[in-house]
Amino acid sequence: MINFEEIIGLQVVTSGAYILGEVKGAKIDTETWAIKYLNVKLTGEAAESLGMKKRFRSSKICIPVDMVQAVAHVVTISRSIEDLESSQEITECKE
């Protein structure tokens, strides 16, 4: 088992080894206390690819935890950047 604090700041990498961004937090279901989404701050390149480029602040997306394939020195998700570009599963995180 891994403590959640240990994944904050880890890079998020797609199945095709594309660096998507960095874990900044999570969305938790307070009824079940289960983590539902990882809050990921996108790199500039990833934000552009996903059509979420912000002018003065960085973009953040919520990735469902069922996309997480592995957690080690990075968080690996089971989708490629191309899959994410057309995905309805990811949303922009609102603070």
C-alpha positions in Angstrom: 0.0 0.0 0.0 1.2 3.5 -0.7 0.3 6.7 1.2 -1.4 9.3 -0.9 1.2 12.0 0.1 3.8 9.9 -1.8 2.2 10.4 -5.2 1.8 14.2 -4.9 4.4 15.7 -7.3 4.9 12.5 -9.3 4.9 12.8 -13.1 1.9 11.3 -14.9 2.9 9.3 -18.0 0.6 7.9 -20.7 0.8 4.3 -22.0 2.9 5.7 -24.9 5.4 7.2 -22.5 4.1 10.8 -23.1 4.6 13.0 -20.0 1.2 14.4 -19.3 1.9 16.4 -16.2 2.2 16.2 -12.4 -0.2 14.9 -9.6 -1.4 17.9 -7.6 -4.2 16.4 -5.6 -7.3 14.2 -5.7 -11.1 14.3 -5.7 -12.5 12.1 -2.9 -16.1 10.7 -2.5 -16.9 11.7 1.1 -19.6 9.0 1.3 -17.2 6.1 0.6 -13.9 7.9 1.3 -12.6 6.5 -2.0 -10.4 8.5 -4.3 -12.3 9.0 -7.6 -10.0 11.3 -9.6 -6.4 12.4 -9.6 -5.9 16.2 -10.2 -3.1 16.5 -12.7 -1.4 19.8 -13.7 -0.7 19.4 -17.4 2.5 20.3 -19.1 2.2 23.1 -21.7 2.5 20.6 -24.5 -0.1 18.3 -23.1 -2.5 21.1 -22.4 -2.2 22.2 -26.1 -2.7 18.6 -27.3 -5.9 18.3 -25.2 -7.2 21.7 -26.2 -6.9 23.1 -22.7 -4.1 25.7 -23.0 -4.7 28.6 -20.6 -3.1 31.9 -21.2 -1.9 32.9 -17.7 -2.4 29.8 -15.6 -1.7 26.1 -16.0 -4.4 23.7 -16.9 -5.5 20.9 -14.6 -7.5 17.8 -15.5 -9.2 15.2 -13.4 -8.2 11.6 -14.4 -10.4 8.8 -13.1 -8.4 6.5 -10.9 -9.5 3.5 -13.0 -7.2 4.8 -15.7 -4.2 4.4 -13.3 -2.2 1.4 -14.4 0.8 1.6 -12.1 2.4 3.8 -9.4 6.1 3.7 -8.9 8.5 6.6 -9.6 5.8 7.9 -11.9 2.1 7.4 -12.3 1.3 5.4 -15.4 -2.1 5.6 -17.0 -3.6 3.1 -19.4 -4.4 5.5 -22.1 -2.3 7.2 -24.8 -2.4 11.0 -25.5 -4.4 10.2 -28.6 -7.0 8.3 -26.6 -7.2 11.2 -24.1 -7.7 13.8 -26.9 -11.0 12.1 -27.9 -11.9 10.9 -24.4 -15.1 11.9 -22.5 -13.7 10.4 -19.3 -11.4 13.3 -18.4 -12.6 16.7 -17.4 -11.0 20.0 -16.5 -10.6 20.3 -12.7 -12.3 23.3 -11.2 -10.7 24.6 -8.0 
